Amino acid sequence: MRVTIARRHFYFHRNEVEEAMNGVTPEPVTGVSVEIGGVSYPVMQVGAVITRQDRRDFSSGEVQRAMAALGFPCRTSVD
């Protein structure tokens, strides 16, 4: 699926995101998180890992929309 993050187009499949995040230690969740493989990750951490871009280059909303489009559940820290 084509997603746009930081004005760049990326083509991801759900299993590619799962593979990229496999073995990555999740950082503490303080805002929006995405559940991948039963583990909750901050969306900014996921964005940095899958795009290999600096976190300052994209917003959490961009990554959240992309992950939701791929079928991953996204939550806020108060959920």
All heavy atoms as a GROMACS GRO file, in nm:
protein
  613
    1MET      N    1   0.085  -0.116   0.000
    1MET     CA    2   0.000   0.000   0.000
    1MET      C    3   0.090   0.124   0.000
    1MET      O    4   0.190   0.128   0.069
    1MET     CB    5  -0.090   0.000   0.124
    1MET     CG    6  -0.160   0.130   0.148
    1MET     SD    7  -0.275   0.124   0.284
    1MET     CE    8  -0.415   0.062   0.194
    2ARG      N    9   0.050   0.222  -0.074
    2ARG     CA   10   0.125   0.347  -0.081
    2ARG      C   11   0.079   0.441   0.031
    2ARG      O   12  -0.040   0.466   0.045
    2ARG     CB   13   0.104   0.413  -0.216
    2ARG     CG   14   0.180   0.543  -0.230
    2ARG     CD   15   0.157   0.599  -0.368
    2ARG     NE   16   0.128   0.740  -0.354
    2ARG     CZ   17   0.134   0.825  -0.453
    2ARG    NH1   18   0.164   0.784  -0.574
    2ARG    NH2   19   0.108   0.952  -0.433
    3VAL      N   20   0.175   0.489   0.108
    3VAL     CA   21   0.147   0.586   0.213
    3VAL      C   22   0.242   0.703   0.197
    3VAL      O   23   0.352   0.688   0.142
    3VAL     CB   24   0.160   0.524   0.355
    3VAL    CG1   25   0.059   0.414   0.376
    3VAL    CG2   26   0.299   0.472   0.380
    4THR      N   27   0.199   0.820   0.243
    4THR     CA   28   0.283   0.939   0.235
    4THR      C   29   0.320   0.983   0.376
    4THR      O   30   0.233   1.004   0.461
    4THR     CB   31   0.208   1.054   0.164
    4THR    OG1   32   0.168   1.009   0.034
    4THR    CG2   33   0.297   1.176   0.150
    5ILE      N   34   0.449   0.992   0.399
    5ILE     CA   35   0.502   1.038   0.527
    5ILE      C   36   0.612   1.138   0.495
    5ILE      O   37   0.704   1.107   0.419
    5ILE     CB   38   0.558   0.921   0.611
    5ILE    CG1   39   0.448   0.819   0.640
    5ILE    CG2   40   0.621   0.971   0.740
    5ILE    CD1   41   0.496   0.692   0.708
    6ALA      N   42   0.601   1.257   0.551
    6ALA     CA   43   0.699   1.364   0.529
    6ALA      C   44   0.712   1.397   0.381
    6ALA      O   45   0.821   1.413   0.328
    6ALA     CB   46   0.834   1.329   0.590
    7ARG      N   47   0.598   1.405   0.314
    7ARG     CA   48   0.591   1.438   0.172
    7ARG      C   49   0.665   1.340   0.082
    7ARG      O   50   0.696   1.369  -0.032
    7ARG     CB   51   0.639   1.581   0.147
    7ARG     CG   52   0.544   1.684   0.205
    7ARG     CD   53   0.601   1.821   0.194
    7ARG     NE   54   0.693   1.833   0.307
    7ARG     CZ   55   0.794   1.916   0.313
    7ARG    NH1   56   0.817   1.997   0.216
    7ARG    NH2   57   0.871   1.920   0.419
    8ARG      N   58   0.696   1.222   0.134
    8ARG     CA   59   0.758   1.117   0.054
    8ARG      C   60   0.664   0.999   0.049
    8ARG      O   61   0.594   0.969   0.145
    8ARG     CB   62   0.891   1.074   0.116
    8ARG     CG   63   0.996   1.184   0.112
    8ARG     CD   64   1.131   1.139   0.157
    8ARG     NE   65   1.178   1.030   0.073
    8ARG     CZ   66   1.272   0.945   0.109
    8ARG    NH1   67   1.328   0.955   0.227
    8ARG    NH2   68   1.311   0.850   0.029
    9HIS      N   69   0.664   0.932  -0.064
    9HIS     CA   70   0.577   0.816  -0.082
    9HIS      C   71   0.654   0.689  -0.049
    9HIS      O   72   0.768   0.672  -0.093
    9HIS     CB   73   0.526   0.809  -0.226
    9HIS     CG   74   0.449   0.930  -0.266
    9HIS    ND1   75   0.329   0.965  -0.210
    9HIS    CD2   76   0.478   1.027  -0.356
    9HIS    CE1   77   0.286   1.076  -0.264
    9HIS    NE2   78   0.375   1.118  -0.352
   10PHE      N   79   0.590   0.603   0.028
   10PHE     CA   80   0.647   0.475   0.065
   10PHE      C   81   0.546   0.367   0.030
   10PHE      O   82   0.425   0.389   0.037
   10PHE     CB   83   0.676   0.468   0.216
   10PHE     CG   84   0.781   0.566   0.262
   10PHE    CD1   85   0.745   0.692   0.307
   10PHE    CD2   86   0.914   0.531   0.262
   10PHE    CE1   87   0.840   0.782   0.351
   10PHE    CE2   88   1.012   0.620   0.305
   10PHE     CZ   89   0.974   0.747   0.350
   11TYR      N   90   0.596   0.252  -0.006
   11TYR     CA   91   0.511   0.137  -0.035
   11TYR      C   92   0.539   0.031   0.070
   11TYR      O   93   0.648  -0.026   0.074
   11TYR     CB   94   0.538   0.084  -0.176
   11TYR     CG   95   0.497   0.182  -0.282
   11TYR    CD1   96   0.585   0.279  -0.328
   11TYR    CD2   97   0.368   0.180  -0.334
   11TYR    CE1   98   0.547   0.371  -0.424
   11TYR    CE2   99   0.329   0.272  -0.430
   11TYR     CZ  100   0.419   0.367  -0.475
   11TYR     OH  101   0.380   0.458  -0.569
   12PHE      N  102   0.441   0.008   0.156
   12PHE     CA  103   0.456  -0.088   0.264
   12PHE      C  104   0.345  -0.191   0.258
   12PHE      O  105   0.232  -0.160   0.219
   12PHE     CB  106   0.446  -0.020   0.402
   12PHE     CG  107   0.558   0.073   0.434
   12PHE    CD1  108   0.533   0.207   0.459
   12PHE    CD2  109   0.688   0.029   0.441
   12PHE    CE1  110   0.635   0.295   0.491
   12PHE    CE2  111   0.791   0.115   0.472
   12PHE     CZ  112   0.765   0.248   0.496
   13HIS      N  113   0.379  -0.310   0.296
   13HIS     CA  114   0.281  -0.415   0.322
   13HIS      C  115   0.283  -0.437   0.473
   13HIS      O  116   0.384  -0.414   0.540
   13HIS     CB  117   0.317  -0.545   0.249
   13HIS     CG  118   0.304  -0.534   0.102
   13HIS    ND1  119   0.184  -0.541   0.037
   13HIS    CD2  120   0.398  -0.517   0.006
   13HIS    CE1  121   0.203  -0.528  -0.091
   13HIS    NE2  122   0.332  -0.512  -0.113
   14ARG      N  123   0.172  -0.482   0.523
   14ARG     CA  124   0.159  -0.504   0.667
   14ARG      C  125   0.273  -0.593   0.720
   14ARG      O  126   0.332  -0.563   0.823
   14ARG     CB  127   0.023  -0.567   0.696
   14ARG     CG  128  -0.008  -0.586   0.840
   14ARG     CD  129  -0.146  -0.646   0.859
   14ARG     NE  130  -0.166  -0.683   0.996
   14ARG     CZ  131  -0.229  -0.609   1.086
   14ARG    NH1  132  -0.280  -0.494   1.051
   14ARG    NH2  133  -0.241  -0.650   1.211
   15ASN      N  134   0.303  -0.701   0.650
   15ASN     CA  135   0.407  -0.793   0.698
   15ASN      C  136   0.546  -0.728   0.697
   15ASN      O  137   0.630  -0.762   0.779
   15ASN     CB  138   0.406  -0.923   0.619
   15ASN     CG  139   0.436  -0.906   0.473
   15ASN    OD1  140   0.417  -0.799   0.416
   15ASN    ND2  141   0.482  -1.011   0.410
   16GLU      N  142   0.572  -0.632   0.608
   16GLU     CA  143   0.701  -0.563   0.606
   16GLU      C  144   0.718  -0.477   0.731
   16GLU      O  145   0.828  -0.471   0.788
   16GLU     CB  146   0.713  -0.475   0.482
   16GLU     CG  147   0.724  -0.553   0.353
   16GLU     CD  148   0.720  -0.463   0.231
   16GLU    OE1  149   0.649  -0.361   0.233
   16GLU    OE2  150   0.791  -0.497   0.135
   17VAL      N  151   0.610  -0.413   0.772
   17VAL     CA  152   0.616  -0.332   0.894
   17VAL      C  153   0.637  -0.423   1.015
   17VAL      O  154   0.718  -0.393   1.103
   17VAL     CB  155   0.487  -0.247   0.910
   17VAL    CG1  156   0.486  -0.174   1.043
   17VAL    CG2  157   0.473  -0.149   0.794
   18GLU      N  158   0.566  -0.535   1.019
   18GLU     CA  159   0.583  -0.629   1.130
   18GLU      C  160   0.726  -0.681   1.136
   18GLU      O  161   0.785  -0.690   1.244
   18GLU     CB  162   0.484  -0.745   1.116
   18GLU     CG  163   0.341  -0.705   1.140
   18GLU     CD  164   0.241  -0.815   1.105
   18GLU    OE1  165   0.275  -0.908   1.031
   18GLU    OE2  166   0.126  -0.804   1.153
   19GLU      N  167   0.785  -0.713   1.022
   19GLU     CA  168   0.923  -0.761   1.019
   19GLU      C  169   1.021  -0.653   1.063
   19GLU      O  170   1.117  -0.682   1.136
   19GLU     CB  171   0.959  -0.809   0.878
   19GLU     CG  172   0.894  -0.939   0.838
   19GLU     CD  173   0.923  -0.976   0.694
   19GLU    OE1  174   1.020  -0.923   0.635
   19GLU    OE2  175   0.848  -1.058   0.639
   20ALA      N  176   0.999  -0.529   1.019
   20ALA     CA  177   1.088  -0.420   1.056
   20ALA      C  178   1.086  -0.394   1.206
   20ALA      O  179   1.189  -0.360   1.266
   20ALA     CB  180   1.050  -0.293   0.980
   21MET      N  181   0.970  -0.411   1.269
   21MET     CA  182   0.958  -0.382   1.412
   21MET      C  183   0.989  -0.504   1.499
   21MET      O  184   1.002  -0.491   1.620
   21MET     CB  185   0.817  -0.330   1.444
   21MET     CG  186   0.784  -0.198   1.378
   21MET     SD  187   0.905  -0.066   1.407
   21MET     CE  188   0.889  -0.042   1.583
   22ASN      N  189   1.003  -0.621   1.439
   22ASN     CA  190   1.034  -0.742   1.514
   22ASN      C  191   1.170  -0.727   1.583
   22ASN      O  192   1.270  -0.698   1.520
   22ASN     CB  193   1.035  -0.863   1.420
   22ASN     CG  194   1.049  -0.992   1.496
   22ASN    OD1  195   1.009  -1.002   1.610
   22ASN    ND2  196   1.107  -1.091   1.431
   23GLY      N  197   1.171  -0.744   1.713
   23GLY     CA  198   1.295  -0.736   1.789
   23GLY      C  199   1.332  -0.596   1.833
   23GLY      O  200   1.430  -0.578   1.903
   24VAL      N  201   1.254  -0.495   1.795
   24VAL     CA  202   1.280  -0.358   1.837
   24VAL      C  203   1.218  -0.338   1.975
   24VAL      O  204   1.101  -0.367   1.996
   24VAL     CB  205   1.220  -0.256   1.737
   24VAL    CG1  206   1.236  -0.114   1.788
   24VAL    CG2  207   1.283  -0.273   1.600
   25THR      N  208   1.297  -0.290   2.069
   25THR     CA  209   1.248  -0.265   2.204
   25THR      C  210   1.163  -0.139   2.203
   25THR      O  211   1.210  -0.033   2.160
   25THR     CB  212   1.366  -0.246   2.301
   25THR    OG1  213   1.447  -0.364   2.296
   25THR    CG2  214   1.317  -0.224   2.444
   26PRO      N  215   1.039  -0.148   2.249
   26PRO     CA  216   0.953  -0.030   2.247
   26PRO      C  217   0.996   0.075   2.348
   26PRO      O  218   1.037   0.042   2.459
   26PRO     CB  219   0.814  -0.084   2.281
   26PRO     CG  220   0.839  -0.211   2.351
   26PRO     CD  221   0.969  -0.266   2.300
   27GLU      N  222   0.988   0.200   2.305
   27GLU     CA  223   1.014   0.312   2.395
   27GLU      C  224   0.888   0.334   2.479
   27GLU      O  225   0.781   0.287   2.443
   27GLU     CB  226   1.047   0.437   2.313
   27GLU     CG  227   1.172   0.422   2.230
   27GLU     CD  228   1.194   0.536   2.132
   27GLU    OE1  229   1.108   0.628   2.123
   27GLU    OE2  230   1.297   0.533   2.064
   28PRO      N  231   0.899   0.407   2.589
   28PRO     CA  232   0.778   0.437   2.669
   28PRO      C  233   0.676   0.515   2.585
   28PRO      O  234   0.712   0.607   2.512
   28PRO     CB  235   0.831   0.522   2.784
   28PRO     CG  236   0.976   0.492   2.791
   28PRO     CD  237   1.020   0.460   2.651
   29VAL      N  238   0.551   0.477   2.598
   29VAL     CA  239   0.444   0.542   2.523
   29VAL      C  240   0.393   0.660   2.604
   29VAL      O  241   0.350   0.644   2.718
   29VAL     CB  242   0.329   0.444   2.493
   29VAL    CG1  243   0.213   0.515   2.427
   29VAL    CG2  244   0.378   0.329   2.408
   30THR      N  245   0.400   0.779   2.545
   30THR     CA  246   0.351   0.899   2.613
   30THR      C  247   0.240   0.968   2.534
   30THR      O  248   0.176   1.059   2.584
   30THR     CB  249   0.464   1.001   2.636
   30THR    OG1  250   0.521   1.034   2.509
   30THR    CG2  251   0.570   0.943   2.727
   31GLY      N  252   0.218   0.924   2.412
   31GLY     CA  253   0.115   0.984   2.327
   31GLY      C  254   0.044   0.876   2.249
   31GLY      O  255  -0.003   0.778   2.305
   32VAL      N  256   0.043   0.892   2.119
   32VAL     CA  257  -0.023   0.795   2.032
   32VAL      C  258   0.067   0.674   2.014
   32VAL      O  259   0.188   0.686   1.995
   32VAL     CB  260  -0.055   0.858   1.895
   32VAL    CG1  261  -0.124   0.759   1.805
   32VAL    CG2  262  -0.140   0.982   1.912
   33SER      N  263   0.006   0.555   2.022
   33SER     CA  264   0.081   0.431   2.003
   33SER      C  265   0.015   0.347   1.896
   33SER      O  266  -0.102   0.366   1.862
   33SER     CB  267   0.089   0.351   2.134
   33SER     OG  268  -0.040   0.306   2.171
   34VAL      N  269   0.092   0.255   1.842
   34VAL     CA  270   0.041   0.161   1.743
   34VAL      C  271   0.079   0.021   1.791
   34VAL      O  272   0.190  -0.001   1.840
   34VAL     CB  273   0.096   0.191   1.602
   34VAL    CG1  274   0.246   0.187   1.597
   34VAL    CG2  275   0.038   0.097   1.498
   35GLU      N  276  -0.015  -0.071   1.780
   35GLU     CA  277   0.010  -0.208   1.822
   35GLU      C  278   0.054  -0.291   1.702
   35GLU      O  279  -0.020  -0.304   1.605
   35GLU     CB  280  -0.114  -0.269   1.885
   35GLU     CG  281  -0.087  -0.406   1.945
   35GLU     CD  282  -0.208  -0.462   2.018
   35GLU    OE1  283  -0.275  -0.387   2.088
   35GLU    OE2  284  -0.232  -0.582   2.000
   36ILE      N  285   0.175  -0.345   1.712
   36ILE     CA  286   0.231  -0.427   1.605
   36ILE      C  287   0.281  -0.556   1.667
   36ILE      O  288   0.367  -0.554   1.754
   36ILE     CB  289   0.347  -0.354   1.532
   36ILE    CG1  290   0.297  -0.223   1.473
   36ILE    CG2  291   0.408  -0.443   1.426
   36ILE    CD1  292   0.405  -0.134   1.416
   37GLY      N  293   0.225  -0.666   1.624
   37GLY     CA  294   0.265  -0.796   1.678
   37GLY      C  295   0.241  -0.810   1.826
   37GLY      O  296   0.319  -0.875   1.896
   38GLY      N  297   0.135  -0.747   1.877
   38GLY     CA  298   0.103  -0.756   2.018
   38GLY      C  299   0.182  -0.663   2.108
   38GLY      O  300   0.170  -0.667   2.230
   39VAL      N  301   0.265  -0.577   2.049
   39VAL     CA  302   0.348  -0.483   2.126
   39VAL      C  303   0.307  -0.342   2.089
   39VAL      O  304   0.289  -0.310   1.971
   39VAL     CB  305   0.499  -0.505   2.095
   39VAL    CG1  306   0.584  -0.408   2.173
   39VAL    CG2  307   0.539  -0.649   2.123
   40SER      N  308   0.294  -0.255   2.189
   40SER     CA  309   0.260  -0.114   2.163
   40SER      C  310   0.387  -0.032   2.150
   40SER      O  311   0.471  -0.033   2.240
   40SER     CB  312   0.174  -0.058   2.276
   40SER     OG  313   0.047  -0.118   2.274
   41TYR      N  314   0.398   0.038   2.038
   41TYR     CA  315   0.512   0.125   2.010
   41TYR      C  316   0.462   0.267   1.992
   41TYR      O  317   0.354   0.288   1.936
   41TYR     CB  318   0.580   0.086   1.878
   41TYR     CG  319   0.643  -0.050   1.876
   41TYR    CD1  320   0.573  -0.160   1.830
   41TYR    CD2  321   0.775  -0.068   1.918
   41TYR    CE1  322   0.632  -0.285   1.826
   41TYR    CE2  323   0.834  -0.193   1.914
   41TYR     CZ  324   0.762  -0.301   1.868
   41TYR     OH  325   0.820  -0.424   1.863
   42PRO      N  326   0.540   0.367   2.034
   42PRO     CA  327   0.504   0.505   2.000
   42PRO      C  328   0.508   0.522   1.848
   42PRO      O  329   0.597   0.468   1.781
   42PRO     CB  330   0.613   0.589   2.066
   42PRO     CG  331   0.679   0.500   2.165
   42PRO     CD  332   0.662   0.360   2.114
   43VAL      N  333   0.412   0.595   1.793
   43VAL     CA  334   0.407   0.608   1.646
   43VAL      C  335   0.532   0.673   1.591
   43VAL      O  336   0.576   0.640   1.480
   43VAL     CB  337   0.282   0.683   1.597
   43VAL    CG1  338   0.157   0.602   1.619
   43VAL    CG2  339   0.270   0.819   1.656
   44MET      N  340   0.593   0.763   1.664
   44MET     CA  341   0.714   0.828   1.614
   44MET      C  342   0.829   0.728   1.603
   44MET      O  343   0.910   0.736   1.511
   44MET     CB  344   0.753   0.947   1.703
   44MET     CG  345   0.651   1.060   1.700
   44MET     SD  346   0.627   1.131   1.535
   44MET     CE  347   0.770   1.236   1.525
   45GLN      N  348   0.838   0.633   1.695
   45GLN     CA  349   0.940   0.530   1.688
   45GLN      C  350   0.918   0.443   1.565
   45GLN      O  351   1.011   0.413   1.490
   45GLN     CB  352   0.941   0.443   1.814
   45GLN     CG  353   1.046   0.335   1.812
   45GLN     CD  354   1.043   0.245   1.936
   45GLN    OE1  355   0.947   0.243   2.010
   45GLN    NE2  356   1.150   0.170   1.955
   46VAL      N  357   0.794   0.404   1.541
   46VAL     CA  358   0.761   0.322   1.424
   46VAL      C  359   0.796   0.398   1.297
   46VAL      O  360   0.858   0.343   1.206
   46VAL     CB  361   0.612   0.281   1.425
   46VAL    CG1  362   0.576   0.209   1.296
   46VAL    CG2  363   0.582   0.195   1.546
   47GLY      N  364   0.758   0.524   1.290
   47GLY     CA  365   0.788   0.605   1.172
   47GLY      C  366   0.937   0.613   1.144
   47GLY      O  367   0.980   0.601   1.030
   48ALA      N  368   1.016   0.632   1.248
   48ALA     CA  369   1.161   0.642   1.231
   48ALA      C  370   1.220   0.509   1.182
   48ALA      O  371   1.308   0.508   1.096
   48ALA     CB  372   1.227   0.684   1.362
   49VAL      N  373   1.170   0.398   1.234
   49VAL     CA  374   1.223   0.268   1.196
   49VAL      C  375   1.186   0.233   1.052
   49VAL      O  376   1.272   0.193   0.972
   49VAL     CB  377   1.175   0.157   1.292
   49VAL    CG1  378   1.210   0.018   1.240
   49VAL    CG2  379   1.235   0.177   1.430
   50ILE      N  380   1.060   0.250   1.015
   50ILE     CA  381   1.017   0.204   0.883
   50ILE      C  382   1.058   0.298   0.770
   50ILE      O  383   1.079   0.253   0.658
   50ILE     CB  384   0.867   0.175   0.877
   50ILE    CG1  385   0.784   0.301   0.895
   50ILE    CG2  386   0.829   0.066   0.975
   50ILE    CD1  387   0.636   0.281   0.871
   51THR      N  388   1.072   0.430   0.799
   51THR     CA  389   1.110   0.523   0.692
   51THR      C  390   1.259   0.554   0.692
   51THR      O  391   1.310   0.608   0.595
   51THR     CB  392   1.035   0.657   0.704
   51THR    OG1  393   1.076   0.725   0.823
   51THR    CG2  394   0.885   0.636   0.702
   52ARG      N  395   1.326   0.526   0.802
   52ARG     CA  396   1.467   0.560   0.820
   52ARG      C  397   1.491   0.710   0.807
   52ARG      O  398   1.594   0.754   0.759
   52ARG     CB  399   1.554   0.481   0.722
   52ARG     CG  400   1.547   0.332   0.745
   52ARG     CD  401   1.639   0.257   0.656
   52ARG     NE  402   1.624   0.115   0.685
   52ARG     CZ  403   1.640   0.021   0.597
   52ARG    NH1  404   1.672   0.050   0.473
   52ARG    NH2  405   1.626  -0.105   0.630
   53GLN      N  406   1.392   0.786   0.850
   53GLN     CA  407   1.402   0.931   0.850
   53GLN      C  408   1.413   0.982   0.993
   53GLN      O  409   1.375   0.913   1.088
   53GLN     CB  410   1.279   0.996   0.786
   53GLN     CG  411   1.268   0.972   0.638
   53GLN     CD  412   1.146   1.042   0.581
   53GLN    OE1  413   1.039   1.041   0.640
   53GLN    NE2  414   1.165   1.104   0.467
   54ASP      N  415   1.463   1.102   1.007
   54ASP     CA  416   1.469   1.167   1.137
   54ASP      C  417   1.327   1.197   1.184
   54ASP      O  418   1.241   1.235   1.104
   54ASP     CB  419   1.550   1.297   1.126
   54ASP     CG  420   1.580   1.356   1.261
   54ASP    OD1  421   1.487   1.411   1.324
   54ASP    OD2  422   1.696   1.346   1.305
   55ARG      N  423   1.302   1.183   1.310
   55ARG     CA  424   1.168   1.205   1.365
   55ARG      C  425   1.120   1.349   1.347
   55ARG      O  426   1.001   1.374   1.349
   55ARG     CB  427   1.165   1.169   1.514
   55ARG     CG  428   1.188   1.022   1.537
   55ARG     CD  429   1.193   0.989   1.683
   55ARG     NE  430   1.240   0.852   1.700
   55ARG     CZ  431   1.214   0.777   1.804
   55ARG    NH1  432   1.142   0.825   1.903
   55ARG    NH2  433   1.261   0.654   1.811
   56ARG      N  434   1.211   1.440   1.329
   56ARG     CA  435   1.171   1.580   1.309
   56ARG      C  436   1.114   1.603   1.169
   56ARG      O  437   1.055   1.706   1.142
   56ARG     CB  438   1.290   1.673   1.331
   56ARG     CG  439   1.340   1.671   1.475
   56ARG     CD  440   1.467   1.748   1.490
   56ARG     NE  441   1.573   1.674   1.420
   56ARG     CZ  442   1.700   1.708   1.418
   56ARG    NH1  443   1.739   1.817   1.480
   56ARG    NH2  444   1.789   1.635   1.355
   57ASP      N  445   1.130   1.505   1.080
   57ASP     CA  446   1.086   1.520   0.942
   57ASP      C  447   0.939   1.486   0.920
   57ASP      O  448   0.885   1.513   0.813
   57ASP     CB  449   1.171   1.434   0.848
   57ASP     CG  450   1.315   1.480   0.841
   57ASP    OD1  451   1.340   1.598   0.874
   57ASP    OD2  452   1.400   1.400   0.803
   58PHE      N  453   0.872   1.424   1.017
   58PHE     CA  454   0.733   1.384   0.999
   58PHE      C  455   0.656   1.405   1.129
   58PHE      O  456   0.714   1.426   1.234
   58PHE     CB  457   0.722   1.238   0.951
   58PHE     CG  458   0.795   1.139   1.039
   58PHE    CD1  459   0.735   1.085   1.151
   58PHE    CD2  460   0.924   1.099   1.007
   58PHE    CE1  461   0.801   0.994   1.231
   58PHE    CE2  462   0.992   1.008   1.086
   58PHE     CZ  463   0.930   0.956   1.199
   59SER      N  464   0.525   1.400   1.116
   59SER     CA  465   0.439   1.418   1.235
   59SER      C  466   0.383   1.283   1.278
   59SER      O  467   0.376   1.188   1.199
   59SER     CB  468   0.325   1.513   1.204
   59SER     OG  469   0.233   1.454   1.116
   60SER      N  470   0.338   1.278   1.402
   60SER     CA  471   0.277   1.154   1.451
   60SER      C  472   0.148   1.125   1.377
   60SER      O  473   0.113   1.009   1.354
   60SER     CB  474   0.253   1.162   1.601
   60SER     OG  475   0.161   1.264   1.632
   61GLY      N  476   0.077   1.229   1.335
   61GLY     CA  477  -0.048   1.210   1.261
   61GLY      C  478  -0.026   1.141   1.127
   61GLY      O  479  -0.108   1.058   1.087
   62GLU      N  480   0.083   1.174   1.060
   62GLU     CA  481   0.114   1.109   0.932
   62GLU      C  482   0.135   0.959   0.951
   62GLU      O  483   0.083   0.878   0.875
   62GLU     CB  484   0.239   1.170   0.869
   62GLU     CG  485   0.223   1.311   0.820
   62GLU     CD  486   0.354   1.366   0.770
   62GLU    OE1  487   0.450   1.379   0.850
   62GLU    OE2  488   0.361   1.398   0.650
   63VAL      N  489   0.212   0.924   1.053
   63VAL     CA  490   0.241   0.783   1.078
   63VAL      C  491   0.115   0.712   1.126
   63VAL      O  492   0.087   0.599   1.085
   63VAL     CB  493   0.356   0.767   1.180
   63VAL    CG1  494   0.384   0.620   1.206
   63VAL    CG2  495   0.481   0.838   1.132
   64GLN      N  496   0.038   0.777   1.210
   64GLN     CA  497  -0.086   0.718   1.261
   64GLN      C  498  -0.180   0.686   1.145
   64GLN      O  499  -0.237   0.577   1.140
   64GLN     CB  500  -0.153   0.811   1.360
   64GLN     CG  501  -0.279   0.754   1.422
   64GLN     CD  502  -0.342   0.848   1.522
   64GLN    OE1  503  -0.293   0.958   1.547
   64GLN    NE2  504  -0.450   0.805   1.581
   65ARG      N  505  -0.198   0.778   1.053
   65ARG     CA  506  -0.285   0.754   0.937
   65ARG      C  507  -0.233   0.638   0.852
   65ARG      O  508  -0.309   0.553   0.807
   65ARG     CB  509  -0.298   0.879   0.852
   65ARG     CG  510  -0.392   0.982   0.910
   65ARG     CD  511  -0.416   1.096   0.814
   65ARG     NE  512  -0.296   1.174   0.784
   65ARG     CZ  513  -0.251   1.272   0.861
   65ARG    NH1  514  -0.314   1.305   0.971
   65ARG    NH2  515  -0.142   1.338   0.826
   66ALA      N  516  -0.102   0.633   0.833
   66ALA     CA  517  -0.042   0.526   0.752
   66ALA      C  518  -0.062   0.390   0.820
   66ALA      O  519  -0.099   0.292   0.754
   66ALA     CB  520   0.107   0.554   0.730
   67MET      N  521  -0.039   0.383   0.951
   67MET     CA  522  -0.054   0.256   1.022
   67MET      C  523  -0.199   0.212   1.026
   67MET      O  524  -0.230   0.093   1.012
   67MET     CB  525   0.004   0.266   1.164
   67MET     CG  526   0.154   0.289   1.168
   67MET     SD  527   0.250   0.157   1.091
   67MET     CE  528   0.290   0.230   0.933
   68ALA      N  529  -0.290   0.307   1.043
   68ALA     CA  530  -0.434   0.274   1.043
   68ALA      C  531  -0.475   0.222   0.905
   68ALA      O  532  -0.553   0.127   0.895
   68ALA     CB  533  -0.517   0.395   1.082
   69ALA      N  534  -0.421   0.282   0.799
   69ALA     CA  535  -0.452   0.236   0.664
   69ALA      C  536  -0.402   0.094   0.640
   69ALA      O  537  -0.462   0.018   0.563
   69ALA     CB  538  -0.392   0.331   0.561
   70LEU      N  539  -0.293   0.057   0.706
   70LEU     CA  540  -0.240  -0.078   0.694
   70LEU      C  541  -0.310  -0.176   0.787
   70LEU      O  542  -0.280  -0.296   0.786
   70LEU     CB  543  -0.089  -0.078   0.722
   70LEU     CG  544  -0.003  -0.013   0.614
   70LEU    CD1  545   0.139   0.006   0.663
   70LEU    CD2  546  -0.004  -0.096   0.487
   71GLY      N  547  -0.399  -0.127   0.871
   71GLY     CA  548  -0.478  -0.215   0.958
   71GLY      C  549  -0.425  -0.233   1.098
   71GLY      O  550  -0.472  -0.321   1.171
   72PHE      N  551  -0.328  -0.153   1.138
   72PHE     CA  552  -0.276  -0.163   1.275
   72PHE      C  553  -0.358  -0.075   1.368
   72PHE      O  554  -0.388   0.040   1.335
   72PHE     CB  555  -0.128  -0.118   1.281
   72PHE     CG  556  -0.035  -0.210   1.207
   72PHE    CD1  557   0.022  -0.171   1.087
   72PHE    CD2  558  -0.003  -0.334   1.257
   72PHE    CE1  559   0.108  -0.253   1.019
   72PHE    CE2  560   0.084  -0.418   1.191
   72PHE     CZ  561   0.140  -0.378   1.071
   73PRO      N  562  -0.396  -0.126   1.485
   73PRO     CA  563  -0.473  -0.044   1.579
   73PRO      C  564  -0.386   0.065   1.641
   73PRO      O  565  -0.273   0.039   1.686
   73PRO     CB  566  -0.520  -0.143   1.685
   73PRO     CG  567  -0.436  -0.264   1.669
   73PRO     CD  568  -0.378  -0.263   1.531
   74CYS      N  569  -0.436   0.188   1.642
   74CYS     CA  570  -0.367   0.302   1.701
   74CYS      C  571  -0.447   0.351   1.820
   74CYS      O  572  -0.571   0.352   1.816
   74CYS     CB  573  -0.351   0.413   1.599
   74CYS     SG  574  -0.253   0.366   1.455
   75ARG      N  575  -0.378   0.392   1.925
   75ARG     CA  576  -0.442   0.438   2.047
   75ARG      C  577  -0.369   0.558   2.104
   75ARG      O  578  -0.250   0.574   2.081
   75ARG     CB  579  -0.441   0.327   2.152
   75ARG     CG  580  -0.521   0.205   2.112
   75ARG     CD  581  -0.519   0.101   2.224
   75ARG     NE  582  -0.599  -0.012   2.190
   75ARG     CZ  583  -0.560  -0.113   2.112
   75ARG    NH1  584  -0.440  -0.114   2.062
   75ARG    NH2  585  -0.641  -0.215   2.087
   76THR      N  586  -0.441   0.638   2.182
   76THR     CA  587  -0.376   0.745   2.257
   76THR      C  588  -0.339   0.690   2.393
   76THR      O  589  -0.390   0.587   2.436
   76THR     CB  590  -0.468   0.867   2.271
   76THR    OG1  591  -0.585   0.827   2.342
   76THR    CG2  592  -0.506   0.926   2.137
   77SER      N  593  -0.253   0.760   2.464
   77SER     CA  594  -0.205   0.708   2.593
   77SER      C  595  -0.314   0.702   2.698
   77SER      O  596  -0.299   0.634   2.797
   77SER     CB  597  -0.088   0.793   2.643
   77SER     OG  598  -0.130   0.926   2.663
   78VAL      N  599  -0.426   0.772   2.677
   78VAL     CA  600  -0.534   0.770   2.776
   78VAL      C  601  -0.634   0.658   2.749
   78VAL      O  602  -0.724   0.638   2.828
   78VAL     CB  603  -0.609   0.905   2.780
   78VAL    CG1  604  -0.517   1.013   2.831
   78VAL    CG2  605  -0.667   0.940   2.646
   79ASP      N  606  -0.620   0.584   2.636
   79ASP     CA  607  -0.713   0.473   2.605
   79ASP      C  608  -0.692   0.358   2.700
   79ASP      O  609  -0.591   0.327   2.746
   79ASP     CB  610  -0.692   0.424   2.463
   79ASP     CG  611  -0.755   0.519   2.361
   79ASP    OD1  612  -0.817   0.617   2.405
   79ASP    OD2  613  -0.738   0.494   2.242
   0.00000   0.00000   0.00000
